[in-house]
Amino acid sequence: MRTLKDVKCGETVKVSKLNGNGAVKRRIMDMGITKGVEIFVRKTAPLGDPVEVKVRGYELSLRKADAEMIEVG
């Protein structure tokens, strides 16, 4: 299974599943990342953390740990 952490810069992917427990999963969903939404990966920091993405028309920075919980297709 491929996660958002594995996506290269410039790719657009669709969320297929959210992993994680209670509060962490809720925080990701509150950011607008839900099943079926498209995410465009703008860039990654030089050391790989954080990942800058565009979702639902706004830009968002995610830690690698959070990006790893988002399965994409």
Secondary structure, DSSP 8 states (H G I E B T S, - for coil): --BGGG--TT-EEEEEEE---HHHHHHHHHTT--TT-EEEEEEE-TTS-SEEEEETTEEEEE-HHHHTTEEE-
